[in-house]
Amino acid sequence: MPITNHQLTLNRLCRTLEASVSPYHCIQEAQRQLKDAGYLPLSLGAAWKLEANGHYLVNAFDSTLFAFSLGEDMVPGQLVTGRVPIRLAAAHTDWPCLKVKPSPEVMTGSYGKLNIEVYGSPILSTWMDRPLSVAGKVCVASQDPFSPEVLLFHHKQPVFTIPNLAIHMNRDVNDKASLNPQIDMLPLAGIWQGKASDSSSAKNRFFLEFLASQINRDPQDILDYEIYFYNPEPPLALGLNGEFLSSPRLDNVTSVQACITGLLEGTCQKGIHGIALYDNEEIGSTTKQGARSMLLERILEKIFLSLGLNREILLDSLVTGLLLSLDVAHAMHPNHPEKCDIKNQVIMGDGLCLKLSSSQSYATDAAYASVIEGLCKAKNIPYRKFSNRSDIRGGSTLGTIASAMLNMPAVDAGVPILAMHSSRELSHIQDQIALENLTAAFFGA
């Protein structure tokens, strides 16, 4: 039986969701898909030799990636006057979660726990009583102190859990769900198996020793790490007709996959088509690998210089280019429809969302939203416009940030989901199909 568009999209997205257990692993999966399609890796700190009709990718600091295709007109050294057509799509690779602190081991009686900090704005209660595991990167000493060995780490089996306090000891639990991150959210790792006479230093390194055993290194060689807790439960199709997808990390792996699929299915005949997969959106994007950095402009300038084009042509081209910023949107909640705008509301299955806000928390304005609407109409892609209630602030995206940094027009779009920032979120697979079809049309498919 041939795989339907529904099945193909679902299978591809589920694979990426399961692989993306940290921003580093999200980039690793993105690189796999792009390399399989013939994209060649470039180093951010080396000279580039580009060719017309070439396909390339750049890994920036392990958790951000830029991939691009060049049109047949992008011949190195060929005289170009005026502007180069630029189309970009962007998404973020991080998600709200819990992160392991330095020296994380905490003993309470014989209970071994881990000290954590909250990354972004997760719904903390949804992390309780679930099987949890950890993933990220570990830096290990090498012969050159300026170049430590960096290893990706992914413990695939659930090890940890954060137990709720029983209702008998917390009678207000169903009325007040306030959780203190420093008290209530410390994951339980296990029971200390040592003797009472064991030194405190042994008790205070159980996580470090666990980490070292998993990467086959000596604990004293581990210099530092960035380790995140993740929900290892697999994506599941739900609904009477299997129309829903319940999964961790829909925000924003849905958009990451749409960027990749659109770039691979599109055709770059002229100019530059590219995707930027940024880290750190959930904490404001103000990092070297975030959208509030000069990274994307620097990469674009490096492309132009490698092609023999000057900065003036780049600046002129940015003003007339277009950025498609992809991030999830709020679907109307079945139990709380009053939380939506009285007119501009979206139900899952209605198609992708074009997100609008006068505060410019979404970057869209009429002139450029019309471009995307025109594409949707031409390709019969279902879409709806979304605005927050006027008395609810809502969220924001990297679109406005990247647009301001580049001085480039942008449009915000994404799939509508429920339970945004929960440990598990809910989407509709037809909306993902619509978003991937849009990005493919945007890149010329």
Secondary structure, 3 states (H helix, E strand, C coil): CCCCHHHHHHHHHHHHHHHCCCHHHHHHHHHHHHHHCCCEEECCCCCCCCCCCCEEEEEECCCEEEEEEECCCCCCCCCCCCCCCEEEEEEECCCCEEEEEEEEEEEECCEEEEEEEEECCCCHHHHCCCCEEEEEEEEECCCCCCCCEEEEEECCCCCEECCCCCHHHCCCCCCCCCCCCCCCCCCEEEECCCCCCCCHHHHCCHHHHHHHHHHCCCHHHEEEEEEEEECCCCCEEECCCCCEEEECCHHHHHHHHHHHHHHHHCCCCCCEEEEEEECCHHHCCCCCCCCCCCHHHHHHHHHHHHCCCCHHHHHHHHHHCEEEEECCEECCECCEHHHCCCCCCCCCCCCEEEECCCCCCCCCCHHHHHHHHHHHHHCCCCEEEECCCCCCCCCCCHHHHHHHHHCCCEEEEECEEECCCCCCEEEEHHHHHHHHHHHHHHCCC
